[in-house]
């Protein structure tokens, strides 16, 4: 079952890799051969080509050291629930990411599905197959509805947050203008400031609506 797919669209929610639910301690085998580039807390990176790096994120432990040569299918790590930057997860899973740049950089991330498909074959799972329990099928169908954009969802929240940041920046400009206004007693036009405040309130309402619908 897929937790969250690769998702990369301008001005929308983005997800640079693919999340696959796995129990802590599940053996992880290399999707591609290469050389171990980095090993850290919850992280393993394998340089698969001169320009591409495969990242295995949230791992519990690595099975290989930095510099080790890797062949496709080699045991390289064990899955876990460690967050490299700190924080928490919704549950243990593997975040697999293919990068031509830095980890979690949207502009240089590549769709990891072709790499996984070439290594392990296409997934037999689907939204209606008999390989899922009823509650699993219901959850997946609900998530598919959200990700398809047929209802207010995290994309709407993310876009609203982008708009909110822009309005806050505008608000800061207006406040700065007030501080440098004319001599005391000079009338100040507050209409632009009042409009920004109204815009912020509208965006907050959009966020609250999206969260209730998600």
ABEGO torsion letter per residue (X at the ends): XBABBBBBBBGBBBBABBBBBBBBGBBBBBABBEBBABBBBGBBBBBABAABBBBBBGBABBABBBGBBBBBGBBABBBBABBAAEEBBAEBBBBBBBBABBBGBAAABBBAAAAAAAAAEBBABBAABAABBAAAAAAAAAAAAAAAGABBBAAAAAAAAAAAAAAAAAAAAAAAAAAABBBBGBBBBAAAAAAAAAAAAAAAAAAAAAAAAX
